[in-house]
Amino acid sequence: MTTAVLPVADGRQIRRYLRTLLPGRRLLLMGTILVMLGVSLLNLAIPVAIGWITQAVVDRRPASALTIPIALLTVAVIAGAICTYFARFLLSRLVFPAVGALREDALSHAVDLPIDVVEAGGSGDLISRVSGDAERVTDAASEVLGYFVTSALAIVAALIGLAAIDWRFALAGLLAVPIQAHTLRWYLRRSRPIYAGGRAADGRRAAALLTGFTALPTLRALGLTGQQRDRIETASRESMSYELAAMRTMTRFWGRLNLAEFVGLAAILLTGFLLVRSGSTSIGAATAAALFFAGLFGPINGVLATFDTLQQAAAGVGRLVGVTTVPRHEPTFATGTDQVVEATDVTFGYADGPAVLRDVTLRVGPGEKVAIVGTTGSGKSSLATLVAGLRTARSGSIRWGTSIEQRPVALVAQETHVFAGTITDNLRLGRPDATDEQIAQAMTEVGADGWVRTLPDGLQTTVGGGGRPLTAVQAQHLALARVHLMDPTLVVLDEANAEAGSDTSRQLDRAFEAVVRDRAAVVVAHRLNQAADADRILVMEAGQVVEEGTHAELVGSGGRYADLWHAWSAS
């Protein structure tokens, strides 16, 4: 089966998106172009001055005749350097904010993508877009774009200079153009699918590596490390094959450009020889013309060579803009209802697989605690992600109360993530405007203040990648404190303390009670004492709700929940 991937924007979509970045930058754009044009005109003065000096030497003029051309050469070099600095400065002010906006927009859309969309193409594809592709675009903007524009203007100015000396020099130089044009057309046609395929292959390699790292314990337990290593090797070889194809194409590209240089320069020198011999032009003019064309080597090769980086950057832009074209998941808000969330006759399955939930109905009112219990594989976690708005049902409806618009849903899963940064940084992800006092209060109310006080820098201690490692209980404390600080309307706890041992369960129970107090909550309960305290309990089996009621009602009915309760109580 072919893996579905996130879309790649076409040229029309890219142009439409880039136009949204221009408002407010048009004057800066015009100023940048004018300064770059000034750089190109100043560069024209250099071969003119050298030709002037050459002619003065040939004519054996006095030393005073060299004053003006030397002064012109000096001014052109100094002024050109100053203008080049300002051109790069203005270009950075123009391009970097636009690239930053693209990265932020792509990342904003990425974190809003439905989980099933990300999983369909593999998380590696998304990661390679917001990291590798974004880096290529940034590198192109910082190192290549300015050089490309400056070189393109220099080419135009040099051709005008050749024609100003003698139109026959320009005509001779143009003999190289058909070779260069054919080379560029061949290169673009050959390299575009190579770079696009290479970026997609990089995404598949990243997905294989990510799967290997995150599932390493499971792979080792099942003896599947060899198979996963083979998958990584296959994906790496595929990515490497694109790199080698790109290198072969680039080598042939440069060889053809060298041929164009030879043809053009030979034509200019032959033309100069014939014109000087016939008296149609001077040695100084012929020297200037040869220098004009030789000076084109760098800009022409620069422009053509940057197509390599620009091709990769263009592929990256297409993949980043493609992320922004995926419609955001918009929840359906129910008006005229007092329910926080209503799930009616919901059926759900992963990708093209069988349904794991069938005709499930769930309603949660304001401040109501609903527990979901059942054996492994009964569909508890799937229902939790639907209620949290992370997935889309195949059929049925899920509607949230209008209060969710102001205070959204918060989900705490069993496997929590500690972000690289301070504890304060981790908590402010849930509420960026929280004060230090509010953060400290949230940690105290969930009972995490005790272990925080033992840290060397307290709430300013760096945790996560490269920082102080936290235990599983501390990581869950942090996640629960973040949710408490957010103050959501609905809390979904997907076995948030399922892994806690008996010696630490009391700590997390206190945090659990603080988080669900005065809030609507859906709790996937692993330890049934959590379910016993709920206002209502749903018992699931094989993707369906088989029982519903309070703890006392379900125990008294002697059904499936009663069996689970008696088995848990006796353990």
C-alpha positions, 0 to 999 in steps of 0.5 A: 500500500502506498503511504499517504503523505502531506501535500506539496504546494505547486507553483501557483500555491507558492506564489499566492502564499509568497504574495501574502508576505509582501504587504508592508515590505514593498518600499524595502524591496524597492530600496534593496533592488536600487542598491543592488543595481548601484552595485552592478553599475559600480562594478561596470566602472572597474573594467572601464577604468582598467581599459582606460589605463591600458590604453594610456600605457599603450599610447605612452601618455604622461603619468598625469593621464592615469590620475582620473582612471585610477581615481575612478577605479578606487572610488568604484571599488570602495563605493561598491564594497559599501553598497554591497554591505548595505545591499546584504543588510537590506536583503536580510531585513527583507528576506529573513522576516519572510522566511521566519513567518513561513517557518512559524506558519508551517509549524503552527499548521503542523501542530494543528494537524489532526493526528491521523493526517500526520500518522498517514504519512509518517511523522518523519515526513512532517519532521523533515519539513519543519526542520530539514526543509526549513533549514534549506530555505533559511540557508538559501535566503541567507547565503544564496539569494543576495548573491543570485540577485546581485549576479543577475544584475551584474550580468545585465550591466556587463552585457550593456557595457559590452554593447556600449564599447562595440555591439560586435563584442556583445554579439560575440559574447552572446555565442555562449548564451545558447550553450548556457541556456541549453545547459540550464534547461537540461539541468532544471529538467533533470534536477527538479525531480531528483531534489524533490524525490530526495527530500521525500526520501529524506522524510522516509529515512527520518521516519525509519530512524524515528521509529527505530529510536522511539520503539527500540525497547519493543523492537528488542523485546520482539527480536525485530531490531534486525528488520528495523535496521534493514528498513533504515538501511534501505531508506538511507540507501534510497536517500543516498542514491538521490544525493549521488544522482544530484552530484553526477548531474551537477558535475555534467552541469559544470562541464558544459558551463566551462565549455560555454566560457571557452566559446564566449571568451575565444569569440571576444578575443578573436573579435578584439583582434580583428577589430584592433587590426582593422583600426575599428577599436582601440587596444584599451576598448578590446581589453575592457571588453575582454575584462567585461566578459571575463568578469561575467564568469563569476556572476554567470556561474554564480547564477547558474550554480545557485540554481542547485541551492535554489532548487533545493530551497524551492522544493523545501518551500513547496513542502512547507507551504504544502503543510499550510494548505492542509485545512485546520481541524475546526471543532463543531460547537453546539449551541443551545446545549448545556453539555461540554461535549456530546459524542453521538453514535460515533464510529472510528477506525485507524486509516483503512483498518477496521473500526475500533469504536462502533456507535459510541455515545458519550455526554459530559456536562459542566463539572461532571467527571466521567470515567472510562474503563475496560480491558486493553484494546477495548477502545478507551484511548481512541475515544479519549482522543476523539473527545479531545478533538485530536482525531476525526470520527468516520461517522456520527458526530462530536460537538463541543459546548461553546465554553470550549471556545474560550477555555479549550480541551486539555489532554494528558496522556500516560507518556508525557513529554518534557520539553527542553528548557526550564520548568517555568518554560514547560509550564508557560507552554500551557499559559504564556502570560502566567506570572511566576507566582501563578506557576508556583501556585499551580505546582503547589496545588498539584503537590509538586512543590516538594521535589521542585524545592530540592532542585538546585535552581527550583523552577528555573532548573533546566530539564528535558533534552540536555537538562536534568532528567525527571522521573516518570512521576515528576514528568506527569506532575509537570504535565498535570500542573501545566493543565491546571495552569491552563484552566481548561473547560474539559480535561481528558486524562488518558491513564495519566497515572497508570504507571505510578507504583503504590508508593507514589500513587498518592502523590499523583492522586492529589495532582489528579484531584486538583486538575479535575476539581470544578472542571468537566473531566473524561478519565481513562481509568487504569486504577479503578479507585479513580473510576469509583470517585467519578460521577458516571462510569462507561464500561467499554468492550470491543469498541462499544459501551456495554455498561453505564452508570455510577459506581454503586449502580454498576457494582450492584448490577453484577455485570462486567464492571462488577467483575473488574472491581472485585478483581482489582480490589482483591489484587 
